[in-house]
Amino acid sequence: MCLRARPQDTPEQCQAYWQQQHSALVRRLGGRLGFGQYDQSLAVLDDPRAATVVHALGGVQGQPYLGFASLSFPSLKDLILEFVRPTVQLANFQLMQEELAFIDPTASPPLLGTHIPIT
């Protein structure tokens, strides 16, 4: 998931909430969600050189991403089988409700992909 802050909050506030409170909730719900690993990649917000690099690489100025969250499942089949279980649906609902405390859901698109290790 590519995360963006709610308009009323600063990116720094949202990153702090995401890294502390939200990650604790993900850990508590982890057994019910059936994922193998949860990772957060936080955007560099406190160094103006990072914005220069992003811009040089063609990045868009404006509302920056807070970072990226990644849940890993053994396979797409496993994800689908997990997702339809009522306990998983309840846990996902809890996560989504809590995410409203720090992200803009309309500007934070989810993505399903396949992990391909390169190095």
HELIX and SHEET records of a PDB file:
HELIX    1   1 PRO A   11  TYR A   17  1                                   7    
HELIX    2   2 TRP A   18  HIS A   22  3                                   5    
HELIX    3   3 SER A   23  LEU A   33  1                                  11    
HELIX    4   4 PRO A   48  ALA A   56  1                                   9    
HELIX    5   5 LEU A   76  PHE A   83  1                                   8    
HELIX    6   6 PRO A   86  GLU A   99  1                                  14    
HELIX    7   7 PRO A  105  ALA A  107  5                                   3    
SHEET    1   A 3 CYS A   2  ARG A   4  0                                        
SHEET    2   A 3 TYR A  65  SER A  72 -1                                        
SHEET    3   A 3 GLN A  37  LEU A  42 -1                                        
END                                                                             
